[in-house]
Amino acid sequence: MVADLRTLLGADSVLTGDALRARARSWSDPTPLDALALVRPRTTAEVAAILRLCHSARQPVVVHGGGTNLVHATSATAHDLILSLERMADIVAIDAQNQTLTVQAGAPLQRVQEVAAAHGLFFPLDLAARGSATIGGCVAMNAGGVRVLRYGMMRELVLGLEAVLADGAVLTALNAMLKNNAGYDLKQVFIGSEGTLGVVTQAVLRLFPAPRTYATALLAMDEFPQVTALLPLLQRDLGGALTSFEVMWNDYYRLTTTPPALSKPPLGHEYTYYVLVEALGGNERLDQARFDAALDHAAHEGLFADAVVARTSQQRADLWRIREDSEQIERQHHLTFGYDVSLPIGVMAAYVEDVRAGIALHFGADTRCWVYGHLGDGNLHINIWAPHLQPQDGERIAAIVYTPLGDVHGSISAEHGIGLEKKAYLSLSRTPAEIATMRRLKVALDPRNILNPGKIFDLEEAHPT
C-alpha cells in the first residue's frame, strides 16, 4: 500500500517512520503519530485516487485537519492511513457581489476570516482555535463558536461542498446560491459527519458585510434568573444585533483572572455569574449609544450588579481573553476532564448544581468544576479536576455529566462532535430510529467501512447475526 501511494503521489507526499513520528497526534495529545502512513494530497483528483486505492484494499482512512478536535474523532491506529489536507489550503475564489468564498478544506479558519475582511466582508464563524482549525474540520464537526446566537453554526454558513466518497467518486455540489431547492441538499449529509461519510475537499462559504462597530461589555450578577432575563431583554433592545452571550461561573472567571493567568479582573471575584455580551452593527454614530441604552434598561430592571464596558479595541480584546483563556485549565491542572453539552437555558443552573453535587459525592469536595460557555445558544463547557483523579475515572465522571441530559432533552455534544469519546452515550441524545438511520447512511456511502471506522457508533451493530 505504501509503495503504491508513493508511486501515485510522489515520495514527499507519503510520510512514514521518523517523519511520521515527528508529528503529534493532536493539539491535546503530544504522543507521536503511529499509523501505516500519512499522505498529503495536493488536489481533489489525488484524494480521489487515494480513496479508490484504499477502497479496493479495504484500507481504513482517517482524515486530519488542524489537530484541534476534542473527542478523539481523528484518532488513528497503527493500521490506519492518515489523509492530511494540509497542502490543500488555497482560497479558490471570492465573489464580493454575491458574498461567497470558495476555499479548499485545508485552509485555516483565520485565513478565511482575513481574506473576507480584505474584501470588506465577514465570515462570522469564530472560535479560540481559529489559527489552526481548518475549514474541512469545521465542516466535518459542524463547528459552533461564539457567534452562533446570531449567525448559526457551520451548517448555516456552508452553501456548497465538494466531497470525495469512500470509493473515490467525486461529488461536486459547489452551490453558491442562498436558495436552491432542486432535490436533496446533499451537503448536509457531510456537515457534522466527522469524516465517516466522505472527505470534504472544498466548500462554498456564505459571507456577510463586515461589521463597522463592536460593542462589548462584561456584566456580573448573583442570581441565575438575572442571567436568563438579561438575554431576551438585550435581544429585543438591540434588534437582533446581539451576537454573543457568553457566561462564566465564578470558578472559571476566577481562574482566568488570577495569576499565572494573563488577565486581570475588571470586575471583582465576589459574584456568582459573569456574562460577556457583544453586539455587531453598521452605524458608528448610533450603535454604541443603543448598546449603552440597552445596558441601562437592564440595570433598571436589576439584571446585573456591576459592569464594565469596552471603549477601545484593546479593552474588547482584554475582555474576550478572559472568556477564551480556557487553556489555563490545562496549564495549571494536569489531567482535566472536559465536556461539551447543550440543554434548555432554564434548567442550566439546576443541572450544574446536580453535576457539582454528583462529582463531590463520588470524588470528594476538593474536586474542581469549572463551567463556562455559549449560554445564548444553550451550550455549556464543563471541566473537572482533582489531584487524585486518574484516567480510568473518566467513565464515571462522564456518566455524572451526561446522564441527567436525557431527562431534560439535552445533548451530550453541543459543538465538539461524538468521535470515540462520546459514542457510548449517543443513545442519550438520539433515538434508536435516528441511530439506525445514521447506520444506513454509513452503509450506503461507505459499504466497506474504511472512512474513520469506529467513530460516532459501531457499524457492526447494524448487521446482527
Secondary structure, DSSP 8 states (H G I E B T S, - for coil): -HHHHHHHH-GGGEE-HHHHHTSBS-SS--SB--SSEEE--SSHHHHHHHHHHHHHHT--EEEESSS--SSSTT---TT-EEEE-TT---EEEEETTTTEEEEETTSBHHHHHHHHHHTTEE---B-TTTTT-BHHHHHHHT--BTTHHHH--HHHHEEEEEEE-TTS-EEEE----S---SS--THHHHTTSTTSS-EEEEEEEE-EE--SEEEEEEEEES-HHHHHHHHHHHHHHTTT-EEEEEEEEHHHHHHHTSTTSS---SS-TT-SEEEEEEEEES-TTTHHHHHHHHHHHHHHTT--SEEEE--SHHHHHHHHHHHH-THHHHHHSSS-EEEEEE--GGGHHHHHHHHHHHHHHHH-TT-EEEEEEEGGGTEEEEEEE-TT--GGGHHHHHHHHHHHHHHTT-BS-SSS--TTTSGGGGGGTS-HHHHHHHHHHHHHH-TT--BSTTSSS-GGGGS--
